[in-house]
């Protein structure tokens, strides 16, 4: 009886470990993708607002 209890306890622990891994990694991936998109948008807005020539124009003139 104790061996069946021990086996069921170990197998349930292994199954729950996969669930916990999924619960932790999915929100982290969503937060990473959201933050990456916000930063890209902020950089694009900053480049559009700041006056002056871009570096790409200077590179074309030198060639």
PDB file of N, CA, C and O in Angstrom:
ATOM      1  N   UNK A   1       0.820  -1.194   0.000  1.00  0.00           N
ATOM      2  CA  UNK A   1       0.000   0.000   0.000  1.00  0.00           C
ATOM      3  C   UNK A   1       0.865   1.259   0.000  1.00  0.00           C
ATOM      4  O   UNK A   1       0.542   2.234  -0.679  1.00  0.00           O
ATOM      5  N   UNK A   2       1.954   1.244   0.752  1.00  0.00           N
ATOM      6  CA  UNK A   2       2.817   2.415   0.811  1.00  0.00           C
ATOM      7  C   UNK A   2       3.547   2.643  -0.504  1.00  0.00           C
ATOM      8  O   UNK A   2       3.819   3.786  -0.871  1.00  0.00           O
ATOM      9  N   UNK A   3       3.868   1.564  -1.220  1.00  0.00           N
ATOM     10  CA  UNK A   3       4.569   1.743  -2.493  1.00  0.00           C
ATOM     11  C   UNK A   3       3.656   2.400  -3.527  1.00  0.00           C
ATOM     12  O   UNK A   3       4.111   3.231  -4.312  1.00  0.00           O
ATOM     13  N   UNK A   4       2.391   2.038  -3.534  1.00  0.00           N
ATOM     14  CA  UNK A   4       1.446   2.660  -4.473  1.00  0.00           C
ATOM     15  C   UNK A   4       1.282   4.136  -4.141  1.00  0.00           C
ATOM     16  O   UNK A   4       1.207   4.967  -5.046  1.00  0.00           O
ATOM     17  N   UNK A   5       1.225   4.468  -2.871  1.00  0.00           N
ATOM     18  CA  UNK A   5       1.114   5.859  -2.446  1.00  0.00           C
ATOM     19  C   UNK A   5       2.359   6.652  -2.845  1.00  0.00           C
ATOM     20  O   UNK A   5       2.259   7.789  -3.304  1.00  0.00           O
ATOM     21  N   UNK A   6       3.512   6.053  -2.669  1.00  0.00           N
ATOM     22  CA  UNK A   6       4.764   6.714  -3.017  1.00  0.00           C
ATOM     23  C   UNK A   6       4.863   6.929  -4.528  1.00  0.00           C
ATOM     24  O   UNK A   6       5.271   8.000  -4.975  1.00  0.00           O
ATOM     25  N   UNK A   7       4.500   5.936  -5.299  1.00  0.00           N
ATOM     26  CA  UNK A   7       4.548   6.052  -6.761  1.00  0.00           C
ATOM     27  C   UNK A   7       3.571   7.114  -7.249  1.00  0.00           C
ATOM     28  O   UNK A   7       3.917   7.914  -8.119  1.00  0.00           O
ATOM     29  N   UNK A   8       2.373   7.134  -6.710  1.00  0.00           N
ATOM     30  CA  UNK A   8       1.388   8.134  -7.128  1.00  0.00           C
ATOM     31  C   UNK A   8       1.820   9.537  -6.714  1.00  0.00           C
ATOM     32  O   UNK A   8       1.591  10.497  -7.449  1.00  0.00           O
ATOM     33  N   UNK A   9       2.432   9.660  -5.563  1.00  0.00           N
ATOM     34  CA  UNK A   9       2.925  10.957  -5.111  1.00  0.00           C
ATOM     35  C   UNK A   9       4.038  11.472  -6.027  1.00  0.00           C
ATOM     36  O   UNK A   9       4.034  12.642  -6.412  1.00  0.00           O
ATOM     37  N   UNK A  10       4.972  10.619  -6.369  1.00  0.00           N
ATOM     38  CA  UNK A  10       6.066  11.033  -7.257  1.00  0.00           C
ATOM     39  C   UNK A  10       5.572  11.368  -8.661  1.00  0.00           C
ATOM     40  O   UNK A  10       6.015  12.348  -9.259  1.00  0.00           O
ATOM     41  N   UNK A  11       4.658  10.558  -9.188  1.00  0.00           N
ATOM     42  CA  UNK A  11       4.154  10.830 -10.536  1.00  0.00           C
ATOM     43  C   UNK A  11       3.338  12.125 -10.571  1.00  0.00           C
ATOM     44  O   UNK A  11       3.428  12.879 -11.539  1.00  0.00           O
ATOM     45  N   UNK A  12       2.556  12.388  -9.547  1.00  0.00           N
ATOM     46  CA  UNK A  12       1.784  13.637  -9.524  1.00  0.00           C
ATOM     47  C   UNK A  12       2.708  14.844  -9.366  1.00  0.00           C
ATOM     48  O   UNK A  12       2.434  15.911  -9.916  1.00  0.00           O
ATOM     49  N   UNK A  13       3.786  14.682  -8.625  1.00  0.00           N
ATOM     50  CA  UNK A  13       4.743  15.775  -8.484  1.00  0.00           C
ATOM     51  C   UNK A  13       5.406  16.094  -9.816  1.00  0.00           C
ATOM     52  O   UNK A  13       5.626  17.263 -10.133  1.00  0.00           O
ATOM     53  N   UNK A  14       5.725  15.077 -10.591  1.00  0.00           N
ATOM     54  CA  UNK A  14       6.332  15.309 -11.898  1.00  0.00           C
ATOM     55  C   UNK A  14       5.356  15.976 -12.858  1.00  0.00           C
ATOM     56  O   UNK A  14       5.745  16.851 -13.631  1.00  0.00           O
ATOM     57  N   UNK A  15       4.101  15.572 -12.813  1.00  0.00           N
ATOM     58  CA  UNK A  15       3.103  16.183 -13.683  1.00  0.00           C
ATOM     59  C   UNK A  15       2.846  17.639 -13.295  1.00  0.00           C
ATOM     60  O   UNK A  15       2.689  18.495 -14.166  1.00  0.00           O
ATOM     61  N   UNK A  16       2.802  17.916 -12.012  1.00  0.00           N
ATOM     62  CA  UNK A  16       2.582  19.296 -11.570  1.00  0.00           C
ATOM     63  C   UNK A  16       3.775  20.192 -11.885  1.00  0.00           C
ATOM     64  O   UNK A  16       3.619  21.398 -12.075  1.00  0.00           O
ATOM     65  N   UNK A  17       4.944  19.610 -11.939  1.00  0.00           N
ATOM     66  CA  UNK A  17       6.128  20.395 -12.263  1.00  0.00           C
ATOM     67  C   UNK A  17       6.018  20.978 -13.666  1.00  0.00           C
ATOM     68  O   UNK A  17       6.418  22.120 -13.891  1.00  0.00           O
ATOM     69  N   UNK A  18       5.488  20.220 -14.602  1.00  0.00           N
ATOM     70  CA  UNK A  18       5.297  20.719 -15.963  1.00  0.00           C
ATOM     71  C   UNK A  18       4.277  21.840 -15.982  1.00  0.00           C
ATOM     72  O   UNK A  18       4.445  22.810 -16.721  1.00  0.00           O
ATOM     73  N   UNK A  19       3.225  21.731 -15.188  1.00  0.00           N
ATOM     74  CA  UNK A  19       2.206  22.781 -15.130  1.00  0.00           C
ATOM     75  C   UNK A  19       2.782  24.070 -14.547  1.00  0.00           C
ATOM     76  O   UNK A  19       2.508  25.156 -15.057  1.00  0.00           O
ATOM     77  N   UNK A  20       3.566  23.956 -13.499  1.00  0.00           N
ATOM     78  CA  UNK A  20       4.165  25.135 -12.878  1.00  0.00           C
ATOM     79  C   UNK A  20       5.114  25.808 -13.855  1.00  0.00           C
ATOM     80  O   UNK A  20       5.150  27.036 -13.930  1.00  0.00           O
ATOM     81  N   UNK A  21       5.875  25.033 -14.596  1.00  0.00           N
ATOM     82  CA  UNK A  21       6.790  25.592 -15.596  1.00  0.00           C
ATOM     83  C   UNK A  21       6.010  26.396 -16.624  1.00  0.00           C
ATOM     84  O   UNK A  21       6.430  27.489 -17.005  1.00  0.00           O
ATOM     85  N   UNK A  22       4.888  25.873 -17.073  1.00  0.00           N
ATOM     86  CA  UNK A  22       4.072  26.558 -18.072  1.00  0.00           C
ATOM     87  C   UNK A  22       3.474  27.838 -17.488  1.00  0.00           C
ATOM     88  O   UNK A  22       3.430  28.866 -18.164  1.00  0.00           O
ATOM     89  N   UNK A  23       3.022  27.781 -16.256  1.00  0.00           N
ATOM     90  CA  UNK A  23       2.414  28.951 -15.617  1.00  0.00           C
ATOM     91  C   UNK A  23       3.434  30.072 -15.439  1.00  0.00           C
ATOM     92  O   UNK A  23       3.074  31.247 -15.503  1.00  0.00           O
ATOM     93  N   UNK A  24       4.678  29.730 -15.220  1.00  0.00           N
ATOM     94  CA  UNK A  24       5.707  30.745 -15.004  1.00  0.00           C
ATOM     95  C   UNK A  24       6.217  31.306 -16.320  1.00  0.00           C
ATOM     96  O   UNK A  24       6.412  32.517 -16.420  1.00  0.00           O
ATOM     97  N   UNK A  25       6.440  30.488 -17.325  1.00  0.00           N
ATOM     98  CA  UNK A  25       7.082  30.959 -18.550  1.00  0.00           C
ATOM     99  C   UNK A  25       6.140  31.711 -19.484  1.00  0.00           C
ATOM    100  O   UNK A  25       6.582  32.635 -20.166  1.00  0.00           O
ATOM    101  N   UNK A  26       4.880  31.356 -19.538  1.00  0.00           N
ATOM    102  CA  UNK A  26       3.964  32.017 -20.473  1.00  0.00           C
ATOM    103  C   UNK A  26       3.801  33.503 -20.149  1.00  0.00           C
ATOM    104  O   UNK A  26       3.937  34.322 -21.059  1.00  0.00           O
ATOM    105  N   UNK A  27       3.518  33.895 -18.905  1.00  0.00           N
ATOM    106  CA  UNK A  27       3.425  35.337 -18.629  1.00  0.00           C
ATOM    107  C   UNK A  27       4.744  36.076 -18.863  1.00  0.00           C
ATOM    108  O   UNK A  27       4.734  37.237 -19.273  1.00  0.00           O
ATOM    109  N   UNK A  28       5.864  35.425 -18.610  1.00  0.00           N
ATOM    110  CA  UNK A  28       7.160  36.071 -18.844  1.00  0.00           C
ATOM    111  C   UNK A  28       7.368  36.339 -20.331  1.00  0.00           C
ATOM    112  O   UNK A  28       7.883  37.393 -20.701  1.00  0.00           O
ATOM    113  N   UNK A  29       6.976  35.405 -21.181  1.00  0.00           N
ATOM    114  CA  UNK A  29       7.102  35.602 -22.622  1.00  0.00           C
ATOM    115  C   UNK A  29       6.186  36.714 -23.106  1.00  0.00           C
ATOM    116  O   UNK A  29       6.576  37.512 -23.959  1.00  0.00           O
ATOM    117  N   UNK A  30       4.972  36.776 -22.570  1.00  0.00           N
ATOM    118  CA  UNK A  30       4.034  37.828 -22.968  1.00  0.00           C
ATOM    119  C   UNK A  30       4.562  39.195 -22.536  1.00  0.00           C
ATOM    120  O   UNK A  30       4.486  40.158 -23.300  1.00  0.00           O
ATOM    121  N   UNK A  31       5.088  39.285 -21.333  1.00  0.00           N
ATOM    122  CA  UNK A  31       5.644  40.555 -20.849  1.00  0.00           C
ATOM    123  C   UNK A  31       6.840  40.976 -21.687  1.00  0.00           C
ATOM    124  O   UNK A  31       7.004  42.163 -21.972  1.00  0.00           O
ATOM    125  N   UNK A  32       7.669  40.035 -22.083  1.00  0.00           N
ATOM    126  CA  UNK A  32       8.837  40.356 -22.908  1.00  0.00           C
ATOM    127  C   UNK A  32       8.412  40.896 -24.272  1.00  0.00           C
ATOM    128  O   UNK A  32       8.945  41.905 -24.733  1.00  0.00           O
ATOM    129  N   UNK A  33       7.460  40.234 -24.914  1.00  0.00           N
ATOM    130  CA  UNK A  33       7.016  40.679 -26.236  1.00  0.00           C
ATOM    131  C   UNK A  33       6.340  42.041 -26.161  1.00  0.00           C
ATOM    132  O   UNK A  33       6.540  42.881 -27.039  1.00  0.00           O
ATOM    133  N   UNK A  34       5.543  42.269 -25.125  1.00  0.00           N
ATOM    134  CA  UNK A  34       4.865  43.558 -24.974  1.00  0.00           C
ATOM    135  C   UNK A  34       5.874  44.673 -24.743  1.00  0.00           C
ATOM    136  O   UNK A  34       5.775  45.738 -25.351  1.00  0.00           O
ATOM    137  N   UNK A  35       6.832  44.435 -23.878  1.00  0.00           N
ATOM    138  CA  UNK A  35       7.841  45.450 -23.589  1.00  0.00           C
ATOM    139  C   UNK A  35       8.680  45.749 -24.822  1.00  0.00           C
ATOM    140  O   UNK A  35       9.015  46.906 -25.080  1.00  0.00           O
ATOM    141  N   UNK A  36       9.019  44.723 -25.579  1.00  0.00           N
ATOM    142  CA  UNK A  36       9.806  44.918 -26.793  1.00  0.00           C
ATOM    143  C   UNK A  36       9.055  45.792 -27.792  1.00  0.00           C
ATOM    144  O   UNK A  36       9.651  46.658 -28.433  1.00  0.00           O
ATOM    145  N   UNK A  37       7.743  45.568 -27.926  1.00  0.00           N
ATOM    146  CA  UNK A  37       6.936  46.372 -28.841  1.00  0.00           C
ATOM    147  C   UNK A  37       6.821  47.813 -28.384  1.00  0.00           C
ATOM    148  O   UNK A  37       6.866  48.731 -29.203  1.00  0.00           O
ATOM    149  N   UNK A  38       6.675  48.020 -27.092  1.00  0.00           N
ATOM    150  CA  UNK A  38       6.568  49.384 -26.560  1.00  0.00           C
ATOM    151  C   UNK A  38       7.873  50.140 -26.763  1.00  0.00           C
ATOM    152  O   UNK A  38       7.859  51.318 -27.120  1.00  0.00           O
ATOM    153  N   UNK A  39       8.981  49.482 -26.544  1.00  0.00           N
ATOM    154  CA  UNK A  39      10.286  50.149 -26.710  1.00  0.00           C
ATOM    155  C   UNK A  39      10.518  50.499 -28.176  1.00  0.00           C
ATOM    156  O   UNK A  39      11.007  51.589 -28.473  1.00  0.00           O
ATOM    157  N   UNK A  40      10.180  49.606 -29.091  1.00  0.00           N
ATOM    158  CA  UNK A  40      10.345  49.906 -30.512  1.00  0.00           C
ATOM    159  C   UNK A  40       9.483  51.091 -30.918  1.00  0.00           C
ATOM    160  O   UNK A  40       9.919  51.947 -31.689  1.00  0.00           O
ATOM    161  N   UNK A  41       8.255  51.143 -30.398  1.00  0.00           N
ATOM    162  CA  UNK A  41       7.371  52.271 -30.706  1.00  0.00           C
ATOM    163  C   UNK A  41       7.896  53.569 -30.145  1.00  0.00           C
ATOM    164  O   UNK A  41       7.807  54.608 -30.799  1.00  0.00           O
ATOM    165  N   UNK A  42       8.445  53.530 -28.939  1.00  0.00           N
ATOM    166  CA  UNK A  42       8.995  54.734 -28.326  1.00  0.00           C
ATOM    167  C   UNK A  42      10.200  55.235 -29.110  1.00  0.00           C
ATOM    168  O   UNK A  42      10.352  56.442 -29.301  1.00  0.00           O
ATOM    169  N   UNK A  43      11.039  54.349 -29.558  1.00  0.00           N
ATOM    170  CA  UNK A  43      12.213  54.744 -30.349  1.00  0.00           C
ATOM    171  C   UNK A  43      11.774  55.356 -31.673  1.00  0.00           C
ATOM    172  O   UNK A  43      12.358  56.345 -32.117  1.00  0.00           O
ATOM    173  N   UNK A  44      10.762  54.791 -32.305  1.00  0.00           N
ATOM    174  CA  UNK A  44      10.277  55.324 -33.582  1.00  0.00           C
ATOM    175  C   UNK A  44       9.696  56.716 -33.393  1.00  0.00           C
ATOM    176  O   UNK A  44       9.937  57.605 -34.210  1.00  0.00           O
ATOM    177  N   UNK A  45       8.941  56.913 -32.334  1.00  0.00           N
ATOM    178  CA  UNK A  45       8.367  58.238 -32.073  1.00  0.00           C
ATOM    179  C   UNK A  45       9.475  59.230 -31.755  1.00  0.00           C
ATOM    180  O   UNK A  45       9.428  60.375 -32.204  1.00  0.00           O
ATOM    181  N   UNK A  46      10.454  58.810 -30.997  1.00  0.00           N
ATOM    182  CA  UNK A  46      11.575  59.692 -30.675  1.00  0.00           C
ATOM    183  C   UNK A  46      12.346  60.111 -31.904  1.00  0.00           C
ATOM    184  O   UNK A  46      12.757  61.266 -32.015  1.00  0.00           O
ATOM    185  N   UNK A  47      12.547  59.197 -32.824  1.00  0.00           N
ATOM    186  CA  UNK A  47      13.255  59.535 -34.063  1.00  0.00           C
ATOM    187  C   UNK A  47      12.435  60.476 -34.928  1.00  0.00           C
ATOM    188  O   UNK A  47      13.001  61.326 -35.615  1.00  0.00           O
ATOM    189  N   UNK A  48      11.114  60.345 -34.910  1.00  0.00           N
ATOM    190  CA  UNK A  48      10.258  61.206 -35.717  1.00  0.00           C
ATOM    191  C   UNK A  48      10.174  62.614 -35.134  1.00  0.00           C
ATOM    192  O   UNK A  48      10.051  63.586 -35.880  1.00  0.00           O
ATOM    193  N   UNK A  49      10.241  62.733 -33.804  1.00  0.00           N
ATOM    194  CA  UNK A  49      10.066  64.039 -33.165  1.00  0.00           C
ATOM    195  C   UNK A  49      11.362  64.846 -33.150  1.00  0.00           C
ATOM    196  O   UNK A  49      11.334  66.061 -33.345  1.00  0.00           O
ATOM    197  N   UNK A  50      12.473  64.198 -32.925  1.00  0.00           N
ATOM    198  CA  UNK A  50      13.747  64.913 -32.790  1.00  0.00           C
ATOM    199  C   UNK A  50      14.150  65.479 -34.148  1.00  0.00           C
ATOM    200  O   UNK A  50      14.285  64.733 -35.117  1.00  0.00           O
ATOM    201  N   UNK A  51      14.344  66.801 -34.220  1.00  0.00           N
ATOM    202  CA  UNK A  51      14.717  67.415 -35.504  1.00  0.00           C
ATOM    203  C   UNK A  51      16.176  67.132 -35.846  1.00  0.00           C
ATOM    204  O   UNK A  51      16.986  66.808 -34.977  1.00  0.00           O
ATOM    205  N   UNK A  52      16.483  67.259 -37.108  1.00  0.00           N
ATOM    206  CA  UNK A  52      17.852  67.066 -37.555  1.00  0.00           C
ATOM    207  C   UNK A  52      17.942  65.976 -38.597  1.00  0.00           C
ATOM    208  O   UNK A  52      16.988  65.237 -38.838  1.00  0.00           O
ATOM    209  N   UNK A  53      19.101  65.891 -39.203  1.00  0.00           N
ATOM    210  CA  UNK A  53      19.322  64.876 -40.233  1.00  0.00           C
ATOM    211  C   UNK A  53      19.582  63.537 -39.587  1.00  0.00           C
ATOM    212  O   UNK A  53      20.102  63.460 -38.474  1.00  0.00           O
ATOM    213  N   UNK A  54      19.219  62.490 -40.287  1.00  0.00           N
ATOM    214  CA  UNK A  54      19.523  61.154 -39.783  1.00  0.00           C
ATOM    215  C   UNK A  54      20.933  60.760 -40.207  1.00  0.00           C
ATOM    216  O   UNK A  54      21.513  61.378 -41.100  1.00  0.00           O
ATOM    217  N   UNK A  55      21.469  59.758 -39.583  1.00  0.00           N
ATOM    218  CA  UNK A  55      22.815  59.294 -39.915  1.00  0.00           C
ATOM    219  C   UNK A  55      22.874  58.643 -41.275  1.00  0.00           C
ATOM    220  O   UNK A  55      23.936  58.601 -41.897  1.00  0.00           O
ATOM    221  N   UNK A  56      21.746  58.131 -41.750  1.00  0.00           N
ATOM    222  CA  UNK A  56      21.725  57.451 -43.050  1.00  0.00           C
ATOM    223  C   UNK A  56      22.018  58.435 -44.186  1.00  0.00           C
ATOM    224  O   UNK A  56      22.678  58.075 -45.161  1.00  0.00           O
ATOM    225  N   UNK A  57      21.534  59.663 -44.067  1.00  0.00           N
ATOM    226  CA  UNK A  57      21.786  60.648 -45.110  1.00  0.00           C
ATOM    227  C   UNK A  57      23.273  60.980 -45.201  1.00  0.00           C
ATOM    228  O   UNK A  57      23.812  61.127 -46.298  1.00  0.00           O
ATOM    229  N   UNK A  58      23.928  61.097 -44.066  1.00  0.00           N
ATOM    230  CA  UNK A  58      25.353  61.391 -44.050  1.00  0.00           C
ATOM    231  C   UNK A  58      26.166  60.256 -44.666  1.00  0.00           C
ATOM    232  O   UNK A  58      27.160  60.509 -45.347  1.00  0.00           O
ATOM    233  N   UNK A  59      25.764  59.039 -44.440  1.00  0.00           N
ATOM    234  CA  UNK A  59      26.487  57.905 -45.003  1.00  0.00           C
ATOM    235  C   UNK A  59      26.379  57.887 -46.528  1.00  0.00           C
ATOM    236  O   UNK A  59      27.343  57.530 -47.205  1.00  0.00           O
ATOM    237  N   UNK A  60      25.237  58.262 -47.072  1.00  0.00           N
ATOM    238  CA  UNK A  60      25.072  58.280 -48.526  1.00  0.00           C
ATOM    239  C   UNK A  60      25.906  59.365 -49.179  1.00  0.00           C
ATOM    240  O   UNK A  60      26.394  59.174 -50.293  1.00  0.00           O
ATOM    241  N   UNK A  61      26.079  60.483 -48.526  1.00  0.00           N
ATOM    242  CA  UNK A  61      26.867  61.570 -49.082  1.00  0.00           C
ATOM    243  C   UNK A  61      28.347  61.243 -49.123  1.00  0.00           C
ATOM    244  O   UNK A  61      29.051  61.693 -50.027  1.00  0.00           O
ATOM    245  N   UNK A  62      28.831  60.470 -48.165  1.00  0.00           N
ATOM    246  CA  UNK A  62      30.256  60.138 -48.097  1.00  0.00           C
ATOM    247  C   UNK A  62      30.649  59.158 -49.199  1.00  0.00           C
ATOM    248  O   UNK A  62      31.807  59.135 -49.616  1.00  0.00           O
ATOM    249  N   UNK A  63      29.723  58.367 -49.666  1.00  0.00           N
ATOM    250  CA  UNK A  63      30.053  57.339 -50.669  1.00  0.00           C
ATOM    251  C   UNK A  63      30.072  57.917 -52.010  1.00  0.00           C
ATOM    252  O   UNK A  63      30.330  57.209 -52.984  1.00  0.00           O
TER     253      UNK A  63
END
